[in-house]
Amino acid sequence: MNTSLYTLPALDAFAAARSAFHSASAVVLATGAGMGVDSGLPDFRGTTGFWQAYPMFERAGLRFHDLATPALFDTDPALAWGFYGHRFNLYRDTLPHDGHAVLLRAIGRRPSFAYTSNVDGQLLKAGWSPKRLMECHGRIRLFQCHSACGEFPWDASDARIEVDPATCRAVGPLPTCPGCGGLARPNILMFMDGGWDSRGSDLQHERFENWWFSQSPKRTVVVECGAGTTIPSVRRFSEQLQKEGATLIRINPRESQGPRGTLSLACGAREGIQRLA
């Protein structure tokens, strides 16, 4: 038995989490794909989950790892932009669930920062300040030059990408770099990605470090929502802040356990936030 993991009884965990949240002087929100599920966004959990969202790729035998790679922009840019263009349009047209607003109201005027591995831009839509946001994998509404000409990643929120729903291939002109005119790609970290332009994310990380050093860790609570173990970027971030003294509230319907001291809430993000706040 792993004694480093534990869970309180459900009612005790919620009571302890509410107490920790409302007594904290500062709040860090940390979100993974599960935060968007309650807004209707797919989390691509495993190959089966991905194929449920994109049945045309199941027929072609293509997995998420086959498509979420910069190499595809070299070998088949229309397919690469079809896949990312569909996600771009989906994320742009999706509204954040009401748990976002509930949490922001509950945080109130307390110092706060948000950290996310999601590239959907939902936290900005929900009202988080761009100066209090760290997107460790980038954001799909930012584009970068695929050829790395030096152009800084730019806001492409108004881009229009037409996608054939039957094949998930881009139709018409593909996005181009305003600097060199070459092919553009989303400014997000993909698999086997040595070409991701992390300058924007690096600036966000610097802002977070400056903010964190101005807080009292022992009076800070980390509210982690929907972060799984498959890609553990968010969980590692939360647990590092916990090691430095913060209280960790982990909201996850399947993987809510954590290191000793974690307040584990085994439920979805929206329900957990509403019961917490």
Buried (B, 14 or more C-beta within 10 A) or exposed (E): EEEEEEBBEEEEBBEBBBEBBEEBEBBBBBBBBBBBBBBEBBBBBEBEBBBEBBEBBBEBEBBBEBBBBBBBBEEBBBBBBBBBBBBBBBBBEBEBBBBBEBBBEBBEEEBBBBBBBBBBBBBBBBEBEEEBBBBBBBBBBBBBBBBBEEBEBBEBBEBEBEBEEEBBBBBEEBBBBEBBEEBBBBBBBBEEBEBBBBEBBEEBBEBBEEBBEEBEBEEBBBBBBBBBEEEBBBBEBBBEBBEEEBBBBBBBBEBBBBBEEBBBBBBBBBBBBBEBB
